[in-house]
Amino acid sequence: MKVGDLVRLSEYGLCRDYNSAIASDDPYQLGIITKVVLGIYPYKIHWMKSHHRPNLVVTHSRRELKYASR
């Protein structure tokens, strides 16, 4: 995965309590990778439908994400 890719939460990502704010807004919403860094949670994602927190940006592991299908 690289900067600019469109992603969604994977089934694993949806099950994690850490992602409950994202999943409560819309579990199938799109996000865009804004930054990739070294570490356990290298992918910084800007989620599109975060009603409770405008411009929500969260970091995720690869296992929590999947590519968005067209």
Buried (B, 14 or more C-beta within 10 A) or exposed (E): BEEEBEBBBBEEBBEBEEBEBBBEBBBEBBBBBEEEEEEEBBBBBBBBEBEEEEEBBBBBBEEBBBEBEE
